[in-house]
Amino acid sequence: MANRLELTWYGKGEPIKAEPRLLVESAELSNTARAPDTENMLIHGDNLLALKALEKKFAGQVKCIYIDPPYNTGNAFDKYDDNIEHSIWLNLMECRFKYLYCLLKKDGFLFVNLDEQEHAYAKILLDGIFGRENYIGDIIWQKRRGGGNDSRYLALDHDYILVYAKDASKETHPQKWRTAQSEEYRKRYKEIDKNGKRYYWDTVARNGLQSPIPVSVVCPDGTVLSINSQIGQASIDEGLLNGTVRLTKSKNGWTLHHKVYMGEGQVQRSIMNDVGTNKTAGDEMEYLFGDKKAFPYPKPESLISRILELSTQTGDLVLDSFLGSGTTAAVAHKMGRRYIGIEMGGHAYTHCKVRLDKVIAGEDQGGVTKPQNWQGGGGYRFYELAPTLINRDAFGESVINPAYDADALAAAVALHEGFAYRPDADTFWKQAAGNENSYLFTTTRHLTAEYLDAIKSSMEAGEYLVIACRSYDGGLEKAYTNIAVKKIPQMLLDRCEFGRDDYSLNIIHPPVYEDEEVEKGGE
């Protein structure tokens, strides 16, 4: 096999086997009074474990993912070794990128907000997962204006936002990315034709044209108007007949005008310098929480709004697995998108929930509220990650976590085994369903031959059953060809890492410099 170009680091090739966890709704933290059927999700917990929890149900359903991960290396570990630290960042991000790729729809997009520290390395990681052909490009976001005079070489005014499509082909994305017309731009187009298209009358004559076209028109009073135009004689003659060109007379004489219709908007430029800065985001923090520094390195709502305008439509699903202060979820809510936000820290309670509650109540009048004409409403459900399924007892033996009751255990085992947990109301052993008439039954009792025979007698031809139990009579695992009997927790021990709740990147941000703008980003 020919050699290929790839990025190598310490620990690469040692896969992280995250435990599939249940997501448990916290009814007292959910906000569903105004939207009982809401699908919006706010998840508190380690984002790697949360992504694993979402993997099966939401695979191929997310239209837009925006993440703003920690991206500055520092003395984050007891024994500092930049190579090891950087390798940990790469390993943990590669694992997350793979989950994000799985969750994206075929026509979905990923936006990764980074600075110069890890941008190039992340690009290579993403090329390997998404394919270089699906790299759209870098958005250069101007995050500050002014300041930085204490910088030694360069006053860095921007962040990079890496953009990838799951499938960048024209067949999947026939439309161009165009920015919405500004209100100032729209004001010029005061006229509306019978088809509802906006236009204005512009003079045909122009000075300084690179390739002027001489044309002449006979006016109603017999005057011949000869001018240099940007459109040809044939177009003017036709326009005078169909009404798209007209002659008007003023004290200065005759003037030729033609209709200029409002375009679809510019194709998005790679440099974004019109969507707010770090200072804008700080002002939004002060408005929401009474302190510009209520959360470190937030992003302005207008930046997220632009990203969602480009990549989504109303009702599409948006994901941010580094939710921070809740900006992405708040903007998605105001724009009528469904969303999943994941935050592992206490900010899930103190910032994300508080912010979304204000959006729902109509109390948040900042950010993109007015441009989106947001009046309040909607809701979300708040989830916690279930604890690890398997613990070690005092003797070092693997045992089922006592926090799991029978129903939670059955749901957790179904998640591990790749079944959908939905107990059948009529048949007790049909707890979870798989493909092609396959089922899973989890029980905490000892399985006897008589009990197994009773189950077998109620099965129909073509049905297949997996039974997970704590113990069973000898030989039952071979009793029937269409029934597999397994012991828990032994059946699960080699599947993943149990007992680990923290896969955080643990990267320390550098100090904040008191310039006109904040130096570093991070949501």
C-alpha positions as CSV (number, residue, x, y, z in Angstrom):
1,M,0.0,0.0,0.0
2,A,1.4,3.4,-1.0
3,N,2.3,5.8,1.8
4,R,-0.1,8.6,2.4
5,L,0.2,12.0,4.0
6,E,-1.2,12.1,7.5
7,L,-0.8,13.9,10.9
8,T,0.7,11.7,13.7
9,W,0.7,12.4,17.4
10,Y,1.3,10.6,20.7
11,G,-1.6,8.3,21.4
12,K,-3.1,8.3,17.9
13,G,-4.6,5.0,17.1
14,E,-5.7,4.4,20.7
15,P,-9.5,4.9,20.3
16,I,-11.5,6.5,23.0
17,K,-14.3,4.1,23.9
18,A,-16.9,6.4,25.3
19,E,-19.8,4.8,27.3
20,P,-23.3,5.2,25.7
21,R,-25.2,7.1,28.4
22,L,-28.9,7.7,28.8
23,L,-30.2,11.3,28.7
24,V,-32.5,11.9,31.7
25,E,-34.8,14.8,31.5
26,S,-34.9,17.1,34.6
27,A,-38.6,18.2,34.6
28,E,-38.0,20.9,37.1
29,L,-35.3,22.5,34.9
30,S,-37.1,22.1,31.6
31,N,-39.2,25.1,30.2
32,T,-42.1,23.6,28.4
33,A,-45.1,25.6,29.6
34,R,-45.5,27.5,26.4
35,A,-44.4,24.6,24.1
36,P,-45.3,21.2,25.6
37,D,-44.2,19.4,22.4
38,T,-40.8,21.2,22.1
39,E,-37.9,19.2,20.7
40,N,-35.2,21.7,21.8
41,M,-32.6,20.1,24.1
42,L,-30.3,21.7,26.7
43,I,-27.9,19.0,28.0
44,H,-25.6,19.3,31.0
45,G,-22.7,16.9,31.0
46,D,-19.4,16.0,29.3
47,N,-19.9,16.8,25.7
48,L,-18.1,13.7,24.4
49,L,-20.4,11.5,26.4
50,A,-23.4,13.6,25.4
51,L,-22.5,13.3,21.7
52,K,-22.2,9.5,22.2
53,A,-25.7,9.6,23.8
54,L,-27.1,11.4,20.8
55,E,-25.3,9.3,18.2
56,K,-28.0,6.7,17.5
57,K,-31.2,8.8,17.6
58,F,-29.9,11.8,15.8
59,A,-27.5,10.3,13.3
60,G,-27.8,12.2,9.9
61,Q,-30.3,14.7,11.3
62,V,-28.4,17.9,12.2
63,K,-28.3,20.6,9.5
64,C,-25.7,22.9,11.1
65,I,-23.1,22.4,13.8
66,Y,-21.2,25.4,15.2
67,I,-18.6,24.7,17.9
68,D,-16.1,27.0,19.7
69,P,-13.9,24.6,21.5
70,P,-11.0,25.5,23.9
71,Y,-8.1,26.2,21.5
72,N,-5.2,27.7,23.5
73,T,-2.6,25.5,25.0
74,G,-1.1,26.3,28.4
75,N,0.2,24.7,31.5
76,A,-2.8,22.5,31.8
77,F,-1.2,19.3,33.2
78,D,0.9,18.5,36.3
79,K,3.9,17.6,34.2
80,Y,3.9,20.0,31.3
81,D,5.0,18.6,28.0
82,D,3.8,20.5,25.0
83,N,3.9,17.4,22.7
84,I,1.8,15.4,25.2
85,E,-0.6,18.2,25.8
86,H,-1.1,18.9,22.2
87,S,-1.6,15.2,21.5
88,I,-4.3,15.1,24.1
89,W,-6.1,18.0,22.4
90,L,-5.8,16.2,19.0
91,N,-7.0,12.9,20.3
92,L,-10.1,14.4,22.1
93,M,-11.0,16.6,19.2
94,E,-10.6,13.9,16.6
95,C,-13.1,11.7,18.6
96,R,-15.6,14.6,18.8
97,F,-15.2,15.4,15.1
98,K,-16.1,11.8,14.2
99,Y,-19.3,12.0,16.3
100,L,-20.2,15.4,14.7
101,Y,-19.7,14.0,11.2
102,C,-22.1,11.1,12.1
103,L,-24.7,13.5,13.3
104,L,-24.7,15.8,10.3
105,K,-27.2,15.5,7.5
106,K,-26.0,14.9,4.0
107,D,-26.6,18.5,3.2
108,G,-25.3,19.7,6.6
109,F,-22.4,22.0,7.5
110,L,-19.8,22.2,10.3
111,F,-18.3,25.5,11.5
112,V,-15.3,25.3,13.9
113,N,-14.2,28.5,15.5
114,L,-10.5,28.5,16.3
115,D,-7.5,30.8,16.6
116,E,-4.0,30.4,15.1
117,Q,-2.9,28.0,17.8
118,E,-4.8,24.9,16.6
119,H,-6.3,26.0,13.3
120,A,-3.9,24.2,11.0
121,Y,-3.9,21.0,13.0
122,A,-7.7,21.0,13.1
123,K,-7.8,21.5,9.3
124,I,-5.8,18.3,8.8
125,L,-7.9,16.3,11.3
126,L,-11.1,17.4,9.5
127,D,-9.7,16.7,6.1
128,G,-9.2,13.1,7.2
129,I,-12.8,12.8,8.5
130,F,-14.8,14.9,6.0
131,G,-12.5,14.6,3.0
132,R,-10.6,17.6,1.5
133,E,-13.2,17.9,-1.3
134,N,-15.7,18.9,1.3
135,Y,-13.7,21.7,2.8
136,I,-15.5,24.9,2.0
137,G,-13.0,27.4,3.3
138,D,-12.1,29.6,6.2
139,I,-14.3,32.5,7.4
140,I,-12.1,35.2,8.8
141,W,-14.0,36.8,11.6
142,Q,-12.7,40.2,12.7
143,K,-13.2,39.9,16.4
144,R,-11.8,43.3,17.5
145,R,-11.1,46.8,16.2
146,G,-8.2,48.6,17.8
147,G,-6.0,47.7,20.7
148,G,-3.2,45.1,20.6
149,N,-0.4,47.7,20.8
150,D,1.4,45.6,23.3
151,S,1.7,42.8,20.8
152,R,5.3,42.0,19.8
153,Y,4.9,41.2,16.2
154,L,1.3,41.1,15.1
155,A,-1.9,42.4,16.7
156,L,-4.1,39.5,15.9
157,D,-7.6,40.9,15.1
158,H,-9.3,37.8,13.8
159,D,-10.4,34.2,14.5
160,Y,-10.7,31.4,11.9
161,I,-13.9,29.6,11.4
162,L,-13.3,26.4,9.5
163,V,-16.2,25.4,7.3
164,Y,-16.9,21.9,6.0
165,A,-19.9,20.3,4.2
166,K,-20.7,16.7,4.7
167,D,-21.2,16.6,0.9
168,A,-20.1,19.8,-1.0
169,S,-21.4,18.7,-4.4
170,K,-23.6,20.9,-6.5
171,E,-26.2,18.2,-6.6
172,T,-26.5,18.4,-2.8
173,H,-26.1,22.2,-2.6
174,P,-27.5,23.8,-5.8
175,Q,-28.0,27.2,-4.2
176,K,-25.3,29.8,-3.5
177,W,-24.6,31.2,-0.1
178,R,-25.9,34.7,-0.3
179,T,-26.1,37.3,2.5
180,A,-29.5,38.9,3.3
181,Q,-30.0,42.4,1.9
182,S,-29.6,45.1,4.5
183,E,-32.5,47.4,5.3
184,E,-30.4,50.3,4.0
185,Y,-29.9,48.5,0.7
186,R,-33.6,47.7,0.5
187,K,-34.7,51.3,1.0
188,R,-33.4,52.2,-2.4
189,Y,-35.7,49.8,-4.1
190,K,-38.9,51.6,-3.5
191,E,-41.0,50.5,-6.5
192,I,-42.7,47.1,-6.6
193,D,-43.9,45.5,-9.9
194,K,-47.0,43.4,-10.5
195,N,-45.0,40.3,-9.6
196,G,-43.9,41.7,-6.3
197,K,-40.3,42.3,-7.3
198,R,-38.7,45.4,-5.9
199,Y,-36.9,47.9,-8.2
200,Y,-35.9,51.5,-8.7
201,W,-35.3,53.7,-11.8
202,D,-31.6,54.3,-12.6
203,T,-30.2,56.6,-15.2
204,V,-28.8,54.9,-18.3
205,A,-26.1,57.4,-19.1
206,R,-22.8,57.1,-17.2
207,N,-19.6,59.0,-17.2
208,G,-16.3,57.1,-17.0
209,L,-17.5,53.8,-18.4
210,Q,-14.7,51.5,-19.4
211,S,-16.5,50.4,-22.5
212,P,-19.2,53.1,-23.2
213,I,-21.9,52.2,-25.8
214,P,-23.1,55.2,-27.8
215,V,-26.9,55.1,-28.2
216,S,-29.6,57.5,-29.4
217,V,-33.3,57.9,-28.8
218,V,-35.9,60.0,-30.5
219,C,-37.8,61.8,-27.7
220,P,-41.6,62.6,-27.9
221,D,-40.9,66.3,-28.9
222,G,-38.6,65.2,-31.7
223,T,-35.4,65.8,-29.8
224,V,-32.7,63.2,-30.4
225,L,-31.0,62.1,-27.2
226,S,-27.5,60.8,-27.8
227,I,-25.7,59.4,-24.7
228,N,-23.0,56.9,-23.6
229,S,-24.7,53.9,-22.0
230,Q,-23.8,50.7,-20.2
231,I,-26.5,48.9,-22.2
232,G,-26.8,48.6,-26.0
233,Q,-29.2,50.2,-28.5
234,A,-31.2,47.0,-29.0
235,S,-31.8,46.6,-25.2
236,I,-32.9,50.2,-24.9
237,D,-35.3,50.0,-27.9
238,E,-36.8,46.8,-26.5
239,G,-37.0,48.3,-23.0
240,L,-38.9,51.4,-24.3
241,L,-41.5,49.0,-25.7
242,N,-41.9,46.7,-22.7
243,G,-41.7,49.4,-20.0
244,T,-38.3,48.5,-18.5
245,V,-36.8,51.7,-20.0
246,R,-38.5,55.1,-19.9
247,L,-37.8,58.7,-20.9
248,T,-38.5,61.6,-18.4
249,K,-38.2,65.3,-18.9
250,S,-37.0,67.9,-16.5
251,K,-35.8,71.5,-16.7
252,N,-32.4,70.1,-17.8
253,G,-33.9,68.1,-20.7
254,W,-34.6,64.5,-21.4
255,T,-33.2,61.6,-19.3
256,L,-33.3,57.9,-20.0
257,H,-33.9,55.5,-17.1
258,H,-34.1,51.8,-16.8
259,K,-35.5,49.5,-14.1
260,V,-32.9,48.0,-11.7
261,Y,-34.3,45.0,-9.8
262,M,-33.1,44.1,-6.3
263,G,-30.7,41.2,-6.5
264,E,-30.6,38.1,-4.4
265,G,-27.8,39.4,-2.3
266,Q,-24.0,39.1,-2.4
267,V,-22.3,35.7,-2.2
268,Q,-20.9,35.6,1.3
269,R,-17.3,37.0,1.5
270,S,-14.7,35.0,3.4
271,I,-14.0,38.0,5.6
272,M,-16.7,38.8,8.1
273,N,-16.3,42.3,9.6
274,D,-20.0,43.2,9.8
275,V,-21.2,40.8,12.4
276,G,-20.0,42.3,15.7
277,T,-16.9,41.9,17.7
278,N,-15.8,40.6,21.1
279,K,-16.8,44.0,22.5
280,T,-20.3,43.4,21.0
281,A,-20.5,40.1,22.8
282,G,-19.2,41.7,26.0
283,D,-22.0,44.2,25.8
284,E,-24.5,41.4,25.3
285,M,-23.2,39.7,28.4
286,E,-23.6,42.9,30.4
287,Y,-27.1,43.3,29.2
288,L,-28.1,39.7,30.1
289,F,-26.1,39.1,33.3
290,G,-25.0,42.6,34.4
291,D,-21.3,42.1,33.8
292,K,-19.2,42.3,30.6
293,K,-17.1,39.5,32.0
294,A,-20.0,37.3,33.1
295,F,-18.6,34.6,30.7
296,P,-15.1,34.5,29.1
297,Y,-14.8,34.8,25.4
298,P,-18.4,34.8,24.2
299,K,-19.4,35.3,20.6
300,P,-21.8,38.0,19.4
301,E,-25.3,36.9,18.4
302,S,-25.0,38.5,15.0
303,L,-22.1,36.2,14.1
304,I,-24.1,33.1,14.9
305,S,-27.1,34.6,13.2
306,R,-25.1,35.0,10.0
307,I,-23.9,31.4,10.1
308,L,-27.4,30.1,10.6
309,E,-28.8,32.3,7.8
310,L,-26.3,30.9,5.4
311,S,-26.6,27.2,6.3
312,T,-30.2,26.6,7.6
313,Q,-33.9,27.2,7.1
314,T,-36.7,27.6,9.7
315,G,-37.2,24.3,11.5
316,D,-33.7,22.9,10.8
317,L,-31.8,21.3,13.6
318,V,-28.7,23.1,15.0
319,L,-26.1,21.7,17.4
320,D,-23.5,23.4,19.6
321,S,-21.6,20.9,21.8
322,F,-19.5,23.7,23.5
323,L,-22.5,25.9,24.3
324,G,-20.7,28.1,26.9
325,S,-23.0,31.1,27.7
326,G,-25.8,29.8,25.4
327,T,-25.3,32.1,22.4
328,T,-26.0,29.5,19.7
329,A,-29.1,28.1,21.4
330,A,-30.5,31.6,22.0
331,V,-30.0,32.7,18.4
332,A,-31.4,29.5,17.0
333,H,-34.4,29.9,19.3
334,K,-35.1,33.4,18.0
335,M,-34.6,32.3,14.4
336,G,-37.1,29.4,14.6
337,R,-34.5,26.7,14.4
338,R,-34.6,23.5,16.5
339,Y,-31.5,23.1,18.6
340,I,-29.4,20.9,20.9
341,G,-27.0,22.6,23.2
342,I,-24.4,20.8,25.3
343,E,-22.5,22.4,28.2
344,M,-20.5,20.5,30.8
345,G,-19.9,23.2,33.3
346,G,-22.1,25.0,35.8
347,H,-22.8,27.5,33.0
348,A,-25.5,25.2,31.9
349,Y,-27.5,26.3,34.9
350,T,-26.2,29.8,35.5
351,H,-26.0,31.1,31.9
352,C,-27.6,28.8,29.3
353,K,-30.8,28.1,31.2
354,V,-31.1,31.6,32.5
355,R,-30.5,33.1,29.0
356,L,-33.0,30.8,27.3
357,D,-35.6,31.4,29.9
358,K,-35.3,35.2,29.2
359,V,-35.6,34.5,25.4
360,I,-38.8,32.4,26.0
361,A,-40.3,35.1,28.3
362,G,-39.5,37.8,25.8
363,E,-37.3,39.6,28.3
364,D,-34.2,39.4,26.1
365,Q,-34.4,42.5,23.9
366,G,-30.7,42.4,22.9
367,G,-28.6,40.7,20.3
368,V,-30.7,39.7,17.2
369,T,-34.1,40.0,18.9
370,K,-35.2,43.1,16.9
371,P,-33.8,42.0,13.5
372,Q,-35.6,38.7,14.0
373,N,-38.7,40.4,15.3
374,W,-38.6,38.0,18.3
375,Q,-41.6,38.3,20.7
376,G,-41.0,35.4,23.0
377,G,-42.4,31.9,23.2
378,G,-41.2,28.3,22.6
379,G,-39.5,26.1,25.1
380,Y,-36.7,23.5,25.7
381,R,-36.1,20.3,27.7
382,F,-33.2,20.1,30.2
383,Y,-31.3,16.8,30.3
384,E,-28.6,15.4,32.5
385,L,-26.4,12.5,31.6
386,A,-27.2,9.3,33.5
387,P,-24.4,8.0,35.8
388,T,-22.1,5.3,34.6
389,L,-23.8,1.9,34.3
390,I,-21.1,-0.3,35.8
391,N,-19.2,0.4,39.0
392,R,-16.5,-1.5,41.0
393,D,-17.6,-2.9,44.3
394,A,-15.4,-3.1,47.5
395,F,-13.7,-6.2,46.1
396,G,-12.9,-4.7,42.7
397,E,-15.7,-6.7,40.9
398,S,-17.8,-5.1,38.2
399,V,-21.4,-4.6,39.3
400,I,-24.4,-2.7,38.0
401,N,-24.7,0.8,39.4
402,P,-27.4,0.7,42.1
403,A,-28.7,4.0,40.9
404,Y,-30.3,2.1,38.0
405,D,-33.7,0.7,38.6
406,A,-35.1,-2.1,36.4
407,D,-36.5,0.3,33.7
408,A,-33.3,2.4,33.5
409,L,-31.2,-0.7,33.3
410,A,-33.3,-2.1,30.5
411,A,-33.0,1.2,28.6
412,A,-29.3,1.4,29.2
413,V,-28.6,-2.1,28.0
414,A,-30.8,-1.5,24.9
415,L,-28.6,1.6,24.1
416,H,-25.4,-0.5,24.5
417,E,-26.8,-3.3,22.3
418,G,-28.1,-1.0,19.6
419,F,-31.8,-1.5,20.3
420,A,-34.6,1.1,20.6
421,Y,-36.1,0.9,24.0
422,R,-39.9,0.9,23.7
423,P,-41.6,-1.7,25.9
424,D,-44.5,-3.5,24.3
425,A,-47.8,-3.1,26.2
426,D,-48.9,-6.7,25.5
427,T,-45.7,-8.8,25.5
428,F,-43.4,-8.2,28.5
429,W,-40.2,-9.6,26.8
430,K,-40.5,-7.1,23.9
431,Q,-38.8,-4.4,25.9
432,A,-36.6,-3.1,23.0
433,A,-36.8,-3.5,19.3
434,G,-34.0,-4.0,16.7
435,N,-34.1,-4.8,13.0
436,E,-36.0,-7.6,11.3
437,N,-38.2,-8.8,14.2
438,S,-35.4,-8.8,16.7
439,Y,-36.0,-7.9,20.4
440,L,-34.1,-7.4,23.6
441,F,-35.3,-8.3,27.1
442,T,-33.3,-7.2,30.2
443,T,-34.1,-8.7,33.6
444,T,-32.5,-8.6,37.0
445,R,-33.8,-12.1,37.9
446,H,-32.0,-15.4,37.6
447,L,-33.1,-17.0,34.3
448,T,-34.3,-20.6,34.7
449,A,-35.1,-23.2,32.1
450,E,-38.8,-23.1,32.8
451,Y,-38.9,-19.3,32.5
452,L,-37.0,-19.5,29.2
453,D,-39.3,-22.2,27.9
454,A,-42.3,-20.0,28.7
455,I,-40.9,-17.1,26.7
456,K,-40.0,-19.4,23.8
457,S,-43.6,-20.7,23.6
458,S,-44.9,-17.1,23.1
459,M,-42.5,-16.3,20.3
460,E,-43.7,-16.4,16.7
461,A,-41.8,-17.8,13.8
462,G,-39.0,-15.5,12.5
463,E,-38.6,-13.6,15.8
464,Y,-35.2,-13.4,17.4
465,L,-34.6,-12.5,21.1
466,V,-31.6,-11.4,23.2
467,I,-32.0,-11.9,26.9
468,A,-29.7,-10.0,29.2
469,C,-29.8,-11.2,32.8
470,R,-27.7,-11.3,36.0
471,S,-27.4,-15.1,36.0
472,Y,-28.9,-18.2,34.3
473,D,-29.1,-22.0,34.6
474,G,-26.2,-23.8,32.9
475,G,-26.7,-24.6,29.2
476,L,-29.4,-22.0,28.5
477,E,-27.2,-20.0,26.2
478,K,-27.5,-23.0,23.8
479,A,-31.1,-23.9,24.4
480,Y,-32.6,-22.2,21.4
481,T,-31.1,-21.0,18.1
482,N,-33.3,-17.9,18.0
483,I,-32.7,-16.9,21.7
484,A,-29.3,-15.5,22.8
485,V,-28.7,-15.5,26.6
486,K,-26.1,-13.1,28.1
487,K,-24.9,-12.1,31.5
488,I,-24.8,-8.5,32.7
489,P,-22.5,-6.7,33.4
490,Q,-20.0,-9.2,31.7
491,M,-21.6,-8.8,28.3
492,L,-20.8,-5.0,28.4
493,L,-17.3,-4.8,30.0
494,D,-15.3,-4.8,26.8
495,R,-17.6,-2.4,24.9
496,C,-16.4,0.9,26.4
497,E,-14.9,2.8,29.4
498,F,-17.1,2.7,32.4
499,G,-16.9,5.1,35.4
500,R,-15.3,8.0,33.5
501,D,-17.3,11.2,33.5
502,D,-14.8,13.7,32.2
503,Y,-13.3,13.8,28.8
504,S,-12.8,17.6,28.9
505,L,-10.0,19.1,26.9
506,N,-8.7,20.9,30.0
507,I,-6.9,23.5,28.0
508,I,-6.1,26.8,29.8
509,H,-6.8,30.0,28.1
510,P,-4.2,32.7,28.2
511,P,-4.8,35.9,30.3
512,V,-7.2,38.5,29.0
513,Y,-5.6,41.7,27.9
514,E,-7.3,45.0,28.7
515,D,-7.3,46.4,25.2
516,E,-10.3,48.0,23.5
517,E,-11.3,44.4,22.6
518,V,-10.7,41.1,24.3
519,E,-7.8,39.2,22.8
520,K,-9.0,35.7,22.6
521,G,-12.3,34.0,21.6
522,G,-14.1,31.1,22.9
523,E,-17.8,30.6,23.5
